[in-house]
Structure formats: structure tokens, C-alpha cells
Amino acid sequence: MIAYLVRRMLFVIPTLFVILLVNFVIIQFAPGGPIEQIIAEIQGTAVGAGARVTGGGGSEASGGTASAGAGVQDSSYRGAQGLDPEFIRELEQQFGFDKPVHERFIQMLVNYAKFDFGDSYFRDQSVVSLVIDKMPVSISLGLWSFLIAYSISIPLGIRKAVKDGQAFDVWTSTVVVVGYAIPAYLFAVLLIVLFAGGSYWQIFPLRGLVSEDFDQLSTIGQIADYFWHIFLPIMALSIGAFANLTMLTKNSFLDQINLQYVQTARAKGLSENRVLYGHVFRNAMLIIIAGFPSAFIGMLFTGTFLIEVLFSLDGLGRLGFESVVNRDYPVVFGTLYAFTLLGLLMTIIRDITYAFVDPRIDFEARDV
């Protein structure tokens, strides 16, 4: 197992390299860039996504489309006509675009190896501090949605497998299918209309993770206020994952229940609970465990942008969207590197969990 884990850890390095390289190359062909954003701001034609240009220091660890020393006449920057060429060159130096593309990419890799992600182009903060500031929202939404979805779906899926074809299975399947058919953002709109003052009841707040007087509340009051604010967003996020995971659990258990070893265990006189939880559970849960990392990362870092917008939450989803729109390359590449690394590490943790749940699995006998 140790040798396998070492190979997997070493495999993380080329995987990260390829992902960063592909995205860096794509950025070179993407229209616009931070310098174009500043030019548009000066010309009064900027169209951003919430971030204001401040002229903050740039980082060499970024993508771009500039060439060093471009003049106004032959400048590749849209809208640069009429601007002082020296001003354009100063912008290139500020953002690190006065260097060749390959040098910028190598410098980015060197910095990222030291977990130095640089500073945001358009915010007076480092990438790390930005992510830390937005992390509480994403952790709150992702973690609680993940726990709720798994704590309900797994027992429900097992019960549906045991009651396959019976009345309980039929009516719960109807609920699950309806839940699966409703997108999270549409369900969020429904919750807002019903319970957040949209048209009916004003029960839950519609803005922020906590109230403005949060610091003045008691400990119990702070806990209650926190859950009061995140209840509706969590319910909206959980609906899709809950439906999908329930059916996955049911089908996994049905596959195992119909195998010969289950019939043998029953023939030996073992109780149904002993057969189900002593034999079937361990084998059926392998496919559920396989989905843990992707499900956790997905709920934590992706798919929450619309939920954050609808409930006025400032999390990583909105940060990522605004960074892409505003061409804030240090934030784009820094978060891409960090979240990709986290995702790769989570797959290794998944394999460790595999071996813990079923010691018969031998990873030493397989390639990476």
C-alpha cells in the first residue's frame, strides 16, 4: 500500500503540470486581458463582474496576450489608440507581461511550487487572503449539503433496496425523481418565493451568512443565527445530490442482494440485518465511497455560483466567476492550482478508504 501511495503522490506532479499548461495556453488565445480591462476602464467602456480596477501590483505567475514594448500603432490591445505607448509599457511591466510567454509560465510554476499565488490584479489582496475570506461561505454550503445528502440518501437508498417494488419504494421514487428533475437554482427561487419574503412568508433571511449584529449575540444565538441564514441555500443545494445518491445507493445494494453469497448467508440462518449490514453493506458501499471525493469537492467548490448570487452570499463560486470575467489571472490560476491539488489528494484518500472498508482490495497489484 505504501509503494502504491508513493506512486500516486508522484503522479500528482505531472497531472498538475498538464492541467496548468493546457489552461495557460488557452488563456493566450482568449480575447481581452487585464491590460484591456484597464484600457476599457480609462475609455469608459469597461464591462466587469463586480471587481473594480485599482491598478494594484501584478504577479508574473499569470497568463496574458501582450508582447513586450508594444507601441500604440501596432499594439494588440483593443482600444489602446490615443494612449501613450510608455503608459502601455508600464502596464505590461506592472502585470509581468513584458516577459516572453514561456518565462511567465516557468515563473508561475516556480511560485506555485512554493504556494506563492501572487496578488489579485483588481483587488488589494493576495490570492490566498481572498480565498480565505470567501472560504467560510463555500465550506458552510458544501459541507452541510454534503452531510445532509449522505446522511439521508444512504439509509433511504438501503430501505428502498429492501422494499424494492413495494409501495414505499414507489412513492419515494416519485419524490426522488421530482427532486432530481428540479435544478438547484430553480428550487432556490421557489424557496425564496415561499419562505424568504418573495410572495408569501418572511421566515428566513435573504442576504449574508450571518446577521449584522452577529458579534453581539450569545454563543447559542450565534449558532442559531448562522443556521437561520444558511438553511435555505443548503436545502437548495442538497436536493439534486440527495436524489442522485439515493438511487445510486439503492441500485448498488440491489446488485449485491441478488448475488449468490447473499443467498448462501440466508440459507445458513443469518438474520436479515446480519446479512444486510454484515455482508452486503461492505461490498455495496464501495461504489458510494468511490464518489466521496468528487461529490465533496463538487459541493464545496463548484456549482454554487447561482446559489450564492440568489442568496447574496460572497463565496468561492462568485469569486471564480468574477475573476474569469475580469481576467484576474492570479486568482484564476491560483484557485485552479489549489483546488486541482485538493481534488487529486482526495482521490488518494478515497483509495485509502477503499482499503479500510474492504481489506481484500490490493492496490499493489494494479498500476497507477
Beta strands, then each sheet from edge to edge (+ up, - down):
end
